[in-house]
Amino acid sequence: MDYPYRQGVMFIEDLFVARRDNSNGPGFLPGVLMADGVVKLLTVNGNVSREDYQTMLVDLGINGFVGRDYDQRKENLFPNQVSLCVGTGSLNSAGDCLYHDLSSLPQSSGGSILNSRNRLIAIQNGGGRKTEDHGKRNAGLYLNHPRVRDFLRQFLLPLLPTPSNEFAEWSTFVGSH
């Protein structure tokens, strides 16, 4: 798959920059993947030692680890800092997995994947399923899938303050009006 956007990492000091199009509530408002295909991975960069990373690659069946390349990549991504990577993504045929071309250091699962309007569309859950995707393609759980919306309706809505803009937006998104 070819992606029209080249990945870039932009570091931000204040998460408000990424949330400027959202409510003043404590979290992101829900959204869907837009026609432009733009996705943004907002995460705290992982911090894995060279040795642990090499072991993880071997466990995945990936050989040819080059320590110098990992050190350079790690240095460029500033471990333990918040980053916002901008790229493109697409849904799998089942519509529950958002594949994207954003690469981050290991242990970044759980990061927020936003659309071009800074709405939450997926939760980062790691590399693609194929060994050859490792370090090139990642995947996230797409929130606008019926089973995921059912889960959010049951477990997220009860946690949100009512009445609030956040509750209203998420209620509409999960179909619980």
N, C-alpha and C positions, 0 to 999 in steps of 0.2 A: 504494500500500500504506500502510495506517495502522499506526503503531507505538504500542504502549501506553505506552512509556516515553519521556519527554522526555530528550534528550541532556543530559548534564552532564559537566563536566570536573573531575576530582579530581586534584590534584597530590600526589604521594607522594615522600617523601625516601628511603625504603628499599623496594626491590623485594620485600623479605620480606613486606610488607603484602599484596601481591597473590599471593604464593606460599604463604600460611599453610596452605592446604589441600593442599599438595604435599609431596613428600619433601624431605629436606635435601640432595638432589643438586643439581648445578649448573644444572639446567634444569627446565622445566615438564614435568609428566606429561601424556600424551595424554588426550583426551576427545572427546565428541561434542556437538552442539547439543542442549540439553535442551528438554523440552516447553515450558518457560517462555519460550523464545526470547531470553533475556538473553545479550548478548555484551558483552565489555569489550575495548576496543582499548588495549593497553599499548604505547606508542611514545615515541620521542624526537621531539618536535615539530620539523618542518622549519623552515628559516630561508631564505626566498626573498625577494629584494628585490621591491619594488613593480613595478619595470620588468620583471624576469624573469617575474613572475607574469602581468603583462598580456600579454607576448609569448606565454606558454604558452596563455593563454585564446584569443588570436587564432588561434594555430596549431590549436586545437581547434574553431574556428569559433564561439566565444562572444564576442559583442560586448556593449557596455554596461558595461564595467569601471568601477567607482567606487572610486578610490584611497582615499578616506576610509573606505569600508566595509572594504576590505582592511586598512588600518592598524588599525582597531578590532578586527577579527577576529584579526589577528596579535598585537596587544597582549594580548588576552584569552587567547591560547593559549601565551604565554611560549615563544618559539622556543628550541630547544636544551635544553629541560627535559623530563624524563620526565613523561608524563601518562597517566592512566587514564580513558578515556571510557566511560561505561556507556550502553547503548542496547539495541536489539533487532535481530534478524537473521532471515533465512530463506534456504533453499537454492534454487538454480535447479532447473529440471526435471531436468537431468543429474546433479545431486548433487555437482558438483565445485566450484561457486562459491557462496560465502556472501556474500549481499548484506546490508549493514547500514547503519543510519542514522547512523553515527558519522562526523563530519567532522573532519578535521585539516588542518594546514597541508601544502602540497606537500612532497614529498621525505620522506614518512613511510613509504614502502613498506618492507616487511620487518618491520613491527611485529607483535607477538603478539596474536592474537585469542583470548580466553579465554571459557569458558562461565560460568554462574552459580556453578559450583564451583571456579573458577579453574584449570580444566584447559585445555591448549592445544588449540584446535579448528581454527584456520586461521592463515594468514600473510597479512597485509595486502599487497595488491598494487595499490592505487590506486583511482581513481574508477571508477564504473560505465562500461559501454560506450557509453551514450547521452550525447550532449552535454547534454541537459537534466538528467542526473543529477549533473553536475559540482557539487561543493560541497554536495550534498544526500545523496548515496548513494555508498557505497564498496563495494569487493569484496575478498574474500580467497580464497585457495586453500584449499579445505576438505580437511583431512587424512584424513578417513574415506572417501575415494573409493578404489576398488580400484587405480587406476593410481598414485595418490599413495602408498598403502600399499606397493605394490611398490617404488616409488622409495625410500621410507624404509627398507624391509627391506634393500635393496641398499646404500644409502649412509649411513644413520644408525646402524644397529645395530653395524657394525664399529667405530664411533667411541666407543661407550659402554663404560664399565668393567664387567667381569664378575668375580665376581657382584656385582650391585647391584640395589636396588629399581627404579632407573631403567631398567636393562636389562630386567628382568622385565616391567615395565609396558609398555614400548615393544614388546617381543617379542610379548606377548599382543595388543596393539593391531594390529600389522601382520600377525598370524597366523603367527608364526614360533616356535612353542613346541616 
